[in-house]
Amino acid sequence: MKIAIDDFGTGYSSLGRLAELPIDTLKIDRSFVSRLRPDDRSGRMLVWTIVNLARSFKMTVVAEGVETHEQLGLLWDMECDQSQGYLHSKPVAAVELAELLRSTRNGYILPPDPASATP
């Protein structure tokens, strides 16, 4: 069994919990990911700090609420392990999810980057 802290940085998910509980995964709350932009230094530093904090505890890091290719690129640069959000897929029924995963490579659901599209 694995344990994750969801919505890290909000509510009861505090730094103290990292030392108290046998946590495997830290999920960065979408409120932090939404501030992840090249022009928002404090937003980038906050997410970078959470990613590196989790790494120091040997945890997997998941970013919630990823909606743009720009956010995903910044998370990749920070070596965030996983992401979830509308960029990958809107919520779908279990039957649709099975088909969606079959149609992807290695389970990664990455829509094409509109900036790289050719007319």
N, C-alpha and C positions, 0 to 999 in steps of 0.2 A: 504494500500500500504506500502511496505517495501523498504528501500533504502540501497544499499550496496556500499562500496568503493572497487572497483576492483584494483588488482595489487598494493596493499598498499605498500608504501615505494619507489615507482618509480614515475617519472613525477610529475603531479599535486596533487597526493594523499599524502599530507603532514600532519603533526601533527595538524596544524592549522585547517584543514578541520574537524577534529573530534569535535572541540568545536563549529564550525560555522554551521554545518549541522545536521539535525536529522537522523543520521546514525543508522541502525539496525544491519548491518553485515559488518565485515571487512574481506576481502579476502587477505591472505598473498601471495605475488607474488612468482611465481615458482623459481625465481632467489635466493630467500632466502631458500626455501625448498630444493633446490638442494644441498645446503651446509650443510644440516642437517645430520650429521654423528657423531657417538660417538667420533671419533678422531678429530673433528673440534669444539673446545670449543667456539670459537667466533661465528660460525654458529649456534650452539645450543642456545647460549645466546641471539642472535639477534631474533630468532624465539620465544624463551621463553618470551622475552621482549614484542614483538608484541602481543602475546597471552594474556599476563597479562595486557597490556595497554587496549586492547579491553574489557577484563573482567571488568576493573575498570570503563569503560564507559557503562557497561551492554550490550555489543554487542555480537552477535554470531560471532564465528571465523571460517573461512574456509581456509584451506591450499590448494593452487593450485599446480599442478604438482607433486603429490605424485607418485613415480615410484617404490619404494622398500618397502618391509615389515619392514626393519630397520627404514626408515623414518616414516612409519605409527606408529610403536611402540613408537618412540620418541615423536610423536605428541600426542598419547594417554596418555603417561606419563605426558605431559604438559597440558592435559585436553583440547586440541583443540576440538571444537565441531564437525567439519565436514572436510572432505577432498575430493579432486577430483584429478583425474590423471589416467595415463595409468595402474597403479596397479589395479584400480577398473575396468576399461574398456577403450578400444580404442573408439574413436568416432563411433557411430552407428546411423543408420537411425531410425526414430521414431517408425516404426513397430518393429524393432529389440529391441529397448529400452523397449517397452511394454512387450515383451516376456522375456527379461532379468530381468526386475523387478518382473515379476510373478514368476520367478524361484528362487528368493532369499528370505531370511528371513528378514522381516521388512525393505525391501528396501536396505539392505546393500549388496554390491557387493564386496566380499572378496575372491580372488583366494586363493587356498591352499598355505601355506608357504612351499617352497621347502625344508627347513631345517627340517620340521617335517614329511616329506614323508617317508614312509617305502618302502624298495625295494621289 
